Amino acid sequence: MRKRIKPILILLFISIFLFTLVSTKAQHDYTQKQITIANKKMLAESKAAQTAAKKAEKEKKKQQDDEPLILNPIIDVSGWQLPSDIDYDTLSANISGAIIRVFGGSQITADNNAAHTTGIDKSFKTHITEFQKRSVPVAVYSYALGRSVAEMKEEARIFYENASPYDPTFYWIDVEEVTMKNMDAGVEAFRKELKKLGAENVGIYIGTFFMAEQSISVDKFDAVWIPTYGDNSGYYNAAPQTDLSYDLHQYTSNGWVSGSSGLLDLNQISPVSDNPKAIYEKLFGPIKEKTE
């Protein structure tokens, strides 16, 4: 005879099962809630940390932007400044950039002591190598002497082929002499050829009087470099008298900087610029922070 299960036992079993089920769900819900709270807290702390880091970075940048930019002179040198007359360690520590002549023009004669008859500067490789070894930012320039559009293009090609292996920060065209009837066309041909060859940054060195006299446009150049010496005492005492926007000012050809036994051309970022740091970095690359 089968033993009959008492209804009270069945009810008790069901009650225990339901209680266990409800308790398990409640525990699960509580655990999930705690995980959610913890995740929200971690997310909030992470966002707060990111916000604080961004704020600190902005404050640091603001402080750097507010600090006055103090630069040493920027020099330009050629084969006329002999490597044997330069202590590169000392000179490098006292300048903020160097612009090296690579090409002296296509009309160089055999009696020129600073350049070969090909026009290639005799000392440019040494100058560039020694300054770059000491982390001095280096740009390059070429003295324009082409007597036709074709010759200007050829000068640009020789200039670029010799300078580009050194990855200069800027390519400059030095325009000082009348060598052809339409100087504007010749200068533009030189600039355009450099760009075609791969030079990203191309500037022009030119006096304001010569520019006006020869009707030379500088609008397509990436930067303008103007010489104005004042009394040429070796110190800055006169800004260029021009409404033209310019980037670099050559203020003396009689400058002295420790590390060179001879006089040097000295340059500075435009003294009328509202943002000299931006101009410097355009011409020579980012300013490296000094380490203590």
Residue pairs with C-beta under 8 A, 6 or more apart in sequence:
65 277
69 269
69 276
69 277
69 280
69 287
71 96
71 268
71 269
71 276
71 280
72 94
72 95
72 96
72 257
73 94
73 95
73 96
73 255
73 257
73 264
73 266
73 267
73 268
74 95
74 96
74 97
74 98
74 99
74 248
74 266
74 267
74 268
74 269
74 284
75 91
75 95
75 97
75 98
75 99
75 255
75 257
75 264
75 265
75 266
75 267
76 98
76 99
76 100
76 101
76 141
76 250
76 264
76 265
76 267
77 98
77 99
77 100
77 101
77 123
77 127
77 264
77 265
78 100
78 101
78 104
78 114
78 115
78 121
78 123
78 124
79 101
79 104
79 113
79 114
79 115
79 121
79 122
79 123
79 124
80 113
80 114
81 123
81 127
81 260
81 262
81 264
82 123
83 123
83 126
83 127
83 130
85 260
85 261
85 262
86 130
86 259
86 260
86 261
87 259
87 260
88 130
88 131
88 133
88 134
88 259
89 134
89 259
90 258
90 259
91 257
91 258
91 259
91 260
92 130
92 131
92 134
92 135
92 136
92 259
93 134
93 259
94 257
94 258
94 259
95 136
95 257
96 137
96 280
96 284
97 136
97 137
97 138
97 139
97 280
97 283
97 284
98 127
98 131
98 136
98 137
98 138
98 139
99 138
99 139
99 140
99 141
99 170
99 172
99 267
100 121
100 124
100 127
100 128
100 131
100 138
100 139
100 140
100 141
100 168
101 121
101 124
101 140
101 141
101 142
101 143
101 174
102 120
102 121
102 124
102 140
102 141
102 142
102 159
102 162
102 163
103 115
103 119
103 120
103 121
103 142
103 143
103 155
103 158
103 159
103 162
103 163
104 112
104 114
104 115
104 119
104 120
104 121
104 142
104 143
104 145
105 115
105 119
105 142
105 143
105 144
105 145
105 146
105 155
106 119
106 145
106 146
106 147
106 151
106 154
106 155
106 158
107 119
107 145
107 147
107 179
108 115
108 116
108 117
108 118
108 119
109 117
110 117
113 122
114 121
114 122
114 123
115 121
115 122
116 122
118 158
119 145
119 155
119 158
120 158
120 162
124 140
124 162
124 163
128 138
128 140
128 166
128 168
129 166
131 138
132 138
132 166
135 288
137 169
137 284
137 285
138 166
138 168
138 169
139 168
139 169
139 170
139 171
139 172
139 283
139 284
140 159
140 163
140 166
140 168
140 170
140 171
140 172
141 171
141 172
141 173
141 174
141 205
142 155
142 156
142 159
142 163
142 171
142 172
142 173
142 174
143 174
143 176
144 152
144 155
144 173
144 174
144 175
144 176
144 177
144 179
144 186
144 187
144 190
145 151
145 155
145 177
145 179
146 152
146 153
146 154
146 155
146 179
146 180
146 186
146 189
146 190
147 179
147 180
148 180
148 186
149 180
149 185
149 186
149 189
152 180
152 186
152 187
152 189
152 190
152 193
153 189
153 190
153 193
155 190
156 189
156 190
156 191
156 193
156 194
156 197
157 193
157 197
159 171
159 194
160 171
160 193
160 194
160 197
160 198
160 199
163 171
164 197
164 198
164 199
169 201
169 283
169 284
169 285
170 201
170 202
170 203
170 222
170 223
170 283
170 284
171 194
171 199
171 201
171 202
171 203
172 202
172 203
172 204
172 205
172 225
173 187
173 190
173 191
173 194
173 202
173 203
173 204
173 205
174 205
175 183
175 187
175 204
175 205
175 206
175 210
175 216
176 205
176 206
176 207
176 210
178 214
179 186
180 186
183 214
183 215
183 216
184 214
184 215
184 216
184 217
187 204
187 216
188 217
188 220
191 202
191 204
191 220
191 221
194 202
195 202
201 222
201 223
201 282
201 283
202 221
202 222
203 221
203 222
203 223
203 224
203 225
203 247
203 248
203 283
204 218
204 221
204 223
204 224
204 225
205 225
205 226
205 227
205 250
206 216
206 218
206 224
206 225
206 226
207 226
207 227
207 228
208 226
208 228
208 240
208 241
208 242
208 244
210 216
211 218
218 224
218 244
222 282
223 247
223 248
223 282
223 283
224 244
224 245
224 246
224 247
224 248
225 246
225 247
225 248
225 249
225 250
225 267
226 240
226 242
226 244
226 246
226 248
226 249
226 250
227 249
227 250
228 238
228 239
228 240
228 241
228 249
228 250
228 251
229 238
229 250
229 251
229 252
229 253
230 236
230 237
230 238
230 251
230 252
231 237
231 238
232 252
232 253
232 254
233 252
233 254
234 252
234 254
234 255
234 256
234 263
234 266
235 251
235 252
236 251
236 252
236 266
236 268
236 271
237 251
238 251
239 249
239 271
239 272
240 246
240 249
246 270
247 269
247 270
247 273
247 279
247 282
247 283
248 267
248 268
248 269
248 270
248 279
248 283
249 267
249 268
249 269
249 270
249 271
250 265
250 266
250 267
251 266
251 267
251 268
252 265
252 266
253 263
253 265
254 263
255 263
255 264
255 265
255 266
256 263
256 264
257 264
257 266
269 276
269 279
269 280
269 283
270 276
270 279
273 279
277 287
280 287
281 287
